[in-house]
Amino acid sequence: MEYDKELDIRGEVCPFTFVKSKLVLEQMQVGQILRVVVDYEPSAESVPKSMKEEGQEVLSVNKIGPKEWEIIIRKVR
């Protein structure tokens, strides 16, 4: 899958992971895809949940390492 933007926020914790993801997404066009990489397990659950609550489409959440996850989000609005 191709991504329009990638945000590597390993080392960050909640709520900063969501806030930083949201700020990047706000600069993107509707339909574009953002890949967010986190290494804080609670963020792998809270960021997708918060994005859905914001009306965005979470395409997938994948574990990509022992303590790393990627969250794939499509901007809907």
A tleap script that builds the chain and sets N, CA, C and O, in Angstrom:
source leaprc.protein.ff14SB
mol = sequence {
  NMET GLU TYR ASP LYS GLU LEU ASP ILE ARG
  GLY GLU VAL CYS PRO PHE THR PHE VAL LYS
  SER LYS LEU VAL LEU GLU GLN MET GLN VAL
  GLY GLN ILE LEU ARG VAL VAL VAL ASP TYR
  GLU PRO SER ALA GLU SER VAL PRO LYS SER
  MET LYS GLU GLU GLY GLN GLU VAL LEU SER
  VAL ASN LYS ILE GLY PRO LYS GLU TRP GLU
  ILE ILE ILE ARG LYS VAL CARG
}
set mol.1.N position { 0.841 -1.187 0.000 }
set mol.1.CA position { 0.000 0.000 0.000 }
set mol.1.C position { 0.886 1.251 0.000 }
set mol.1.O position { 1.919 1.299 0.669 }
set mol.2.N position { 0.467 2.239 -0.751 }
set mol.2.CA position { 1.203 3.500 -0.776 }
set mol.2.C position { 0.541 4.479 0.184 }
set mol.2.O position { -0.677 4.484 0.365 }
set mol.3.N position { 1.382 5.305 0.789 }
set mol.3.CA position { 0.895 6.285 1.757 }
set mol.3.C position { 1.229 7.672 1.238 }
set mol.3.O position { 2.260 7.878 0.597 }
set mol.4.N position { 0.350 8.616 1.520 }
set mol.4.CA position { 0.621 9.995 1.117 }
set mol.4.C position { 1.557 10.672 2.114 }
set mol.4.O position { 2.358 11.530 1.743 }
set mol.5.N position { 1.450 10.284 3.372 }
set mol.5.CA position { 2.343 10.814 4.405 }
set mol.5.C position { 2.625 9.729 5.419 }
set mol.5.O position { 1.827 8.812 5.614 }
set mol.6.N position { 3.780 9.848 6.064 }
set mol.6.CA position { 4.139 8.916 7.130 }
set mol.6.C position { 4.582 9.724 8.339 }
set mol.6.O position { 5.340 10.686 8.219 }
set mol.7.N position { 4.101 9.321 9.495 }
set mol.7.CA position { 4.432 9.998 10.750 }
set mol.7.C position { 5.013 8.968 11.704 }
set mol.7.O position { 4.319 8.057 12.153 }
set mol.8.N position { 6.295 9.125 12.008 }
set mol.8.CA position { 6.969 8.221 12.943 }
set mol.8.C position { 7.020 8.924 14.291 }
set mol.8.O position { 7.800 9.855 14.490 }
set mol.9.N position { 6.182 8.467 15.211 }
set mol.9.CA position { 6.135 9.107 16.531 }
set mol.9.C position { 6.510 8.112 17.627 }
set mol.9.O position { 5.957 8.131 18.726 }
set mol.10.N position { 7.457 7.251 17.298 }
set mol.10.CA position { 7.982 6.370 18.330 }
set mol.10.C position { 8.614 7.240 19.404 }
set mol.10.O position { 9.255 8.249 19.110 }
set mol.11.N position { 8.423 6.835 20.649 }
set mol.11.CA position { 8.946 7.610 21.767 }
set mol.11.C position { 7.915 8.551 22.372 }
set mol.11.O position { 8.131 9.099 23.453 }
set mol.12.N position { 6.796 8.742 21.681 }
set mol.12.CA position { 5.719 9.598 22.200 }
set mol.12.C position { 4.680 8.742 22.913 }
set mol.12.O position { 4.541 7.554 22.625 }
set mol.13.N position { 3.954 9.350 23.842 }
set mol.13.CA position { 2.902 8.656 24.589 }
set mol.13.C position { 1.582 9.401 24.415 }
set mol.13.O position { 1.548 10.519 23.902 }
set mol.14.N position { 0.511 8.770 24.846 }
set mol.14.CA position { -0.815 9.387 24.807 }
set mol.14.C position { -0.821 10.592 25.749 }
set mol.14.O position { -0.156 10.537 26.783 }
set mol.15.N position { -1.513 11.641 25.454 }
set mol.15.CA position { -2.362 11.871 24.274 }
set mol.15.C position { -1.602 12.474 23.105 }
set mol.15.O position { -2.206 12.787 22.079 }
set mol.16.N position { -0.289 12.645 23.234 }
set mol.16.CA position { 0.480 13.304 22.182 }
set mol.16.C position { 0.463 12.530 20.869 }
set mol.16.O position { 0.532 13.134 19.798 }
set mol.17.N position { 0.374 11.210 20.935 }
set mol.17.CA position { 0.340 10.422 19.707 }
set mol.17.C position { -0.894 10.767 18.880 }
set mol.17.O position { -0.809 10.900 17.659 }
set mol.18.N position { -2.031 10.911 19.538 }
set mol.18.CA position { -3.258 11.276 18.826 }
set mol.18.C position { -3.183 12.709 18.329 }
set mol.18.O position { -3.510 12.987 17.175 }
set mol.19.N position { -2.753 13.621 19.194 }
set mol.19.CA position { -2.701 15.039 18.831 }
set mol.19.C position { -1.794 15.250 17.616 }
set mol.19.O position { -2.174 15.952 16.680 }
set mol.20.N position { -0.615 14.657 17.622 }
set mol.20.CA position { 0.309 14.821 16.496 }
set mol.20.C position { -0.255 14.194 15.225 }
set mol.20.O position { -0.103 14.748 14.136 }
set mol.21.N position { -0.905 13.042 15.361 }
set mol.21.CA position { -1.521 12.390 14.193 }
set mol.21.C position { -2.629 13.269 13.618 }
set mol.21.O position { -2.735 13.435 12.403 }
set mol.22.N position { -3.440 13.820 14.492 }
set mol.22.CA position { -4.554 14.663 14.059 }
set mol.22.C position { -4.050 15.920 13.351 }
set mol.22.O position { -4.622 16.329 12.341 }
set mol.23.N position { -2.989 16.535 13.869 }
set mol.23.CA position { -2.444 17.747 13.249 }
set mol.23.C position { -1.931 17.473 11.831 }
set mol.23.O position { -2.135 18.284 10.928 }
set mol.24.N position { -1.273 16.340 11.639 }
set mol.24.CA position { -0.791 15.988 10.295 }
set mol.24.C position { -1.971 15.713 9.375 }
set mol.24.O position { -1.985 16.167 8.231 }
set mol.25.N position { -2.955 14.976 9.864 }
set mol.25.CA position { -4.123 14.639 9.053 }
set mol.25.C position { -4.880 15.892 8.625 }
set mol.25.O position { -5.412 15.940 7.516 }
set mol.26.N position { -4.936 16.903 9.484 }
set mol.26.CA position { -5.641 18.145 9.155 }
set mol.26.C position { -5.011 18.852 7.958 }
set mol.26.O position { -5.696 19.598 7.258 }
set mol.27.N position { -3.736 18.635 7.713 }
set mol.27.CA position { -3.039 19.276 6.591 }
set mol.27.C position { -3.181 18.480 5.295 }
set mol.27.O position { -2.767 18.945 4.234 }
set mol.28.N position { -3.758 17.298 5.377 }
set mol.28.CA position { -3.882 16.424 4.215 }
set mol.28.C position { -5.216 16.639 3.509 }
set mol.28.O position { -6.145 17.217 4.072 }
set mol.29.N position { -5.296 16.164 2.262 }
set mol.29.CA position { -6.519 16.252 1.470 }
set mol.29.C position { -7.416 15.047 1.758 }
set mol.29.O position { -6.929 13.973 2.111 }
set mol.30.N position { -8.715 15.232 1.606 }
set mol.30.CA position { -9.667 14.132 1.756 }
set mol.30.C position { -9.274 13.018 0.794 }
set mol.30.O position { -8.991 13.268 -0.378 }
set mol.31.N position { -9.259 11.783 1.299 }
set mol.31.CA position { -8.909 10.619 0.491 }
set mol.31.C position { -7.458 10.206 0.622 }
set mol.31.O position { -7.099 9.089 0.251 }
set mol.32.N position { -6.615 11.087 1.144 }
set mol.32.CA position { -5.213 10.732 1.307 }
set mol.32.C position { -5.041 9.791 2.502 }
set mol.32.O position { -5.881 9.732 3.400 }
set mol.33.N position { -3.919 9.056 2.480 }
set mol.33.CA position { -3.668 8.033 3.492 }
set mol.33.C position { -2.433 8.387 4.310 }
set mol.33.O position { -1.383 8.741 3.774 }
set mol.34.N position { -2.593 8.280 5.618 }
set mol.34.CA position { -1.521 8.560 6.574 }
set mol.34.C position { -1.113 7.268 7.269 }
set mol.34.O position { -1.956 6.511 7.750 }
set mol.35.N position { 0.192 7.032 7.314 }
set mol.35.CA position { 0.729 5.896 8.071 }
set mol.35.C position { 1.389 6.460 9.326 }
set mol.35.O position { 2.294 7.291 9.244 }
set mol.36.N position { 0.926 6.000 10.487 }
set mol.36.CA position { 1.467 6.442 11.770 }
set mol.36.C position { 2.173 5.251 12.420 }
set mol.36.O position { 1.595 4.169 12.524 }
set mol.37.N position { 3.416 5.447 12.855 }
set mol.37.CA position { 4.174 4.397 13.528 }
set mol.37.C position { 4.337 4.795 14.993 }
set mol.37.O position { 4.831 5.879 15.303 }
set mol.38.N position { 3.913 3.899 15.890 }
set mol.38.CA position { 4.010 4.139 17.333 }
set mol.38.C position { 4.711 2.964 18.008 }
set mol.38.O position { 4.751 1.853 17.479 }
set mol.39.N position { 5.259 3.237 19.180 }
set mol.39.CA position { 5.882 2.156 19.951 }
set mol.39.C position { 5.353 2.123 21.381 }
set mol.39.O position { 5.955 1.508 22.262 }
set mol.40.N position { 4.236 2.780 21.599 }
set mol.40.CA position { 3.588 2.832 22.903 }
set mol.40.C position { 2.270 2.081 22.765 }
set mol.40.O position { 1.335 2.568 22.129 }
set mol.41.N position { 2.197 0.897 23.361 }
set mol.41.CA position { 1.059 -0.007 23.119 }
set mol.41.C position { -0.312 0.643 23.315 }
set mol.41.O position { -1.197 0.424 22.488 }
set mol.42.N position { -0.529 1.435 24.376 }
set mol.42.CA position { -1.851 2.068 24.502 }
set mol.42.C position { -2.226 2.943 23.299 }
set mol.42.O position { -3.406 3.091 22.978 }
set mol.43.N position { -1.224 3.519 22.641 }
set mol.43.CA position { -1.498 4.347 21.455 }
set mol.43.C position { -2.010 3.515 20.294 }
set mol.43.O position { -2.784 4.010 19.475 }
set mol.44.N position { -1.594 2.268 20.211 }
set mol.44.CA position { -2.056 1.390 19.136 }
set mol.44.C position { -3.552 1.128 19.253 }
set mol.44.O position { -4.185 0.709 18.283 }
set mol.45.N position { -4.120 1.369 20.428 }
set mol.45.CA position { -5.561 1.229 20.627 }
set mol.45.C position { -6.260 2.580 20.644 }
set mol.45.O position { -7.332 2.740 20.061 }
set mol.46.N position { -5.643 3.561 21.322 }
set mol.46.CA position { -6.331 4.844 21.497 }
set mol.46.C position { -6.341 5.705 20.239 }
set mol.46.O position { -7.330 6.389 19.973 }
set mol.47.N position { -5.257 5.685 19.457 }
set mol.47.CA position { -5.226 6.514 18.246 }
set mol.47.C position { -6.302 6.064 17.250 }
set mol.47.O position { -7.056 6.908 16.767 }
set mol.48.N position { -6.404 4.767 16.922 }
set mol.48.CA position { -7.478 4.355 16.002 }
set mol.48.C position { -8.879 4.676 16.546 }
set mol.48.O position { -9.757 5.113 15.802 }
set mol.49.N position { -9.068 4.456 17.835 }
set mol.49.CA position { -10.377 4.741 18.441 }
set mol.49.C position { -10.716 6.223 18.312 }
set mol.49.O position { -11.829 6.580 17.927 }
set mol.50.N position { -9.759 7.076 18.633 }
set mol.50.CA position { -9.991 8.521 18.554 }
set mol.50.C position { -10.193 8.977 17.119 }
set mol.50.O position { -11.013 9.859 16.864 }
set mol.51.N position { -9.462 8.394 16.181 }
set mol.51.CA position { -9.618 8.754 14.773 }
set mol.51.C position { -11.017 8.397 14.268 }
set mol.51.O position { -11.635 9.166 13.531 }
set mol.52.N position { -11.507 7.230 14.670 }
set mol.52.CA position { -12.870 6.831 14.275 }
set mol.52.C position { -13.883 7.801 14.862 }
set mol.52.O position { -14.846 8.175 14.194 }
set mol.53.N position { -13.669 8.213 16.114 }
set mol.53.CA position { -14.572 9.171 16.745 }
set mol.53.C position { -14.551 10.515 16.035 }
set mol.53.O position { -15.541 11.246 16.059 }
set mol.54.N position { -13.430 10.847 15.405 }
set mol.54.CA position { -13.292 12.095 14.646 }
set mol.54.C position { -13.895 11.966 13.248 }
set mol.54.O position { -13.954 12.944 12.503 }
set mol.55.N position { -14.343 10.761 12.893 }
set mol.55.CA position { -14.958 10.546 11.592 }
set mol.55.C position { -13.991 10.105 10.508 }
set mol.55.O position { -14.344 10.105 9.329 }
set mol.56.N position { -12.765 9.727 10.892 }
set mol.56.CA position { -11.783 9.272 9.913 }
set mol.56.C position { -11.894 7.746 9.741 }
set mol.56.O position { -12.462 7.056 10.587 }
set mol.57.N position { -11.349 7.245 8.647 }
set mol.57.CA position { -11.408 5.808 8.363 }
set mol.57.C position { -10.076 5.149 8.726 }
set mol.57.O position { -9.036 5.475 8.153 }
set mol.58.N position { -10.122 4.231 9.671 }
set mol.58.CA position { -8.929 3.482 10.054 }
set mol.58.C position { -8.904 2.226 9.191 }
set mol.58.O position { -9.750 1.342 9.331 }
set mol.59.N position { -7.920 2.162 8.296 }
set mol.59.CA position { -7.843 1.039 7.358 }
set mol.59.C position { -7.254 -0.199 8.016 }
set mol.59.O position { -7.695 -1.317 7.749 }
set mol.60.N position { -6.250 -0.001 8.884 }
set mol.60.CA position { -5.655 -1.152 9.564 }
set mol.60.C position { -4.761 -0.705 10.702 }
set mol.60.O position { -4.293 0.433 10.749 }
set mol.61.N position { -4.537 -1.636 11.619 }
set mol.61.CA position { -3.570 -1.489 12.702 }
set mol.61.C position { -2.766 -2.779 12.689 }
set mol.61.O position { -3.318 -3.863 12.877 }
set mol.62.N position { -1.454 -2.663 12.465 }
set mol.62.CA position { -0.615 -3.846 12.325 }
set mol.62.C position { 0.577 -3.776 13.264 }
set mol.62.O position { 1.206 -2.729 13.416 }
set mol.63.N position { 0.875 -4.893 13.884 }
set mol.63.CA position { 2.085 -4.983 14.692 }
set mol.63.C position { 3.240 -5.223 13.725 }
set mol.63.O position { 3.232 -6.198 12.974 }
set mol.64.N position { 4.237 -4.331 13.744 }
set mol.64.CA position { 5.334 -4.422 12.781 }
set mol.64.C position { 6.668 -4.729 13.445 }
set mol.64.O position { 7.691 -4.834 12.767 }
set mol.65.N position { 6.665 -4.872 14.754 }
set mol.65.CA position { 7.878 -5.192 15.501 }
set mol.65.C position { 7.485 -5.628 16.894 }
set mol.65.O position { 6.301 -5.635 17.233 }
set mol.66.N position { 8.466 -5.993 17.708 }
set mol.66.CA position { 8.146 -6.446 19.059 }
set mol.66.C position { 7.332 -5.425 19.856 }
set mol.66.O position { 6.452 -5.796 20.632 }
set mol.67.N position { 7.628 -4.149 19.663 }
set mol.67.CA position { 6.891 -3.088 20.367 }
set mol.67.C position { 6.594 -1.929 19.423 }
set mol.67.O position { 6.692 -0.763 19.806 }
set mol.68.N position { 6.232 -2.260 18.189 }
set mol.68.CA position { 5.931 -1.228 17.200 }
set mol.68.C position { 4.670 -1.597 16.423 }
set mol.68.O position { 4.446 -2.756 16.074 }
set mol.69.N position { 3.857 -0.576 16.166 }
set mol.69.CA position { 2.617 -0.753 15.421 }
set mol.69.C position { 2.527 0.313 14.355 }
set mol.69.O position { 3.047 1.417 14.515 }
set mol.70.N position { 1.856 -0.030 13.253 }
set mol.70.CA position { 1.516 0.971 12.252 }
set mol.70.C position { 0.006 1.101 12.221 }
set mol.70.O position { -0.733 0.119 12.289 }
set mol.71.N position { -0.422 2.343 12.115 }
set mol.71.CA position { -1.851 2.657 12.046 }
set mol.71.C position { -2.057 3.354 10.708 }
set mol.71.O position { -1.437 4.383 10.439 }
set mol.72.N position { -2.922 2.798 9.873 }
set mol.72.CA position { -3.165 3.334 8.539 }
set mol.72.C position { -4.533 4.015 8.547 }
set mol.72.O position { -5.554 3.389 8.834 }
set mol.73.N position { -4.531 5.303 8.227 }
set mol.73.CA position { -5.750 6.129 8.323 }
set mol.73.C position { -5.999 6.825 6.987 }
set mol.73.O position { -5.085 7.390 6.386 }
set mol.74.N position { -7.257 6.775 6.530 }
set mol.74.CA position { -7.646 7.539 5.343 }
set mol.74.C position { -8.455 8.754 5.816 }
set mol.74.O position { -9.398 8.623 6.596 }
set mol.75.N position { -8.070 9.914 5.336 }
set mol.75.CA position { -8.794 11.129 5.699 }
set mol.75.C position { -10.137 11.136 4.986 }
set mol.75.O position { -10.205 11.032 3.761 }
set mol.76.N position { -11.196 11.259 5.762 }
set mol.76.CA position { -12.539 11.244 5.227 }
set mol.76.C position { -13.130 12.657 5.192 }
set mol.76.O position { -13.893 13.013 4.293 }
set mol.77.N position { -12.749 13.451 6.206 }
set mol.77.CA position { -13.300 14.818 6.250 }
set mol.77.C position { -12.296 15.773 6.824 }
set mol.77.O position { -12.576 16.966 6.941 }
savepdb mol mol.pdb
quit
